[in-house]
């Protein structure tokens, strides 16, 4: 295995471990808040599974997003380069992804898309859009 490929594999392994820890923290915090605040909805366990599977599927090609829990019962991902280049994706454990992308003043997309049959991957076209605007520079050779 070439040195650059080893570094890439190590980077991915570290990022996935970081993502697992982050999702555990998000789960604990969201559970605590939803027990205290009746307006905050609990996040379904399958949303965490979808989120981890999604990160495993995309991190080779896409930079690590900011990950957060959403008060309406979902997990949110945000990629941002500046106020002109933002992409958000939300998972609620229902086999769909809700997304919004802003790539300049006149280039905006939004929608709801089903995840793959395994419930873990976003469609290739959406992945290509995200990776074009928010590439993972640490795994590019």
Helices and strands as residue ranges (DSSP letters): H 3-36, H 45-58, E 66-70, E 74-82, E 85-91, E 96-103, E 108-114, H 124-133
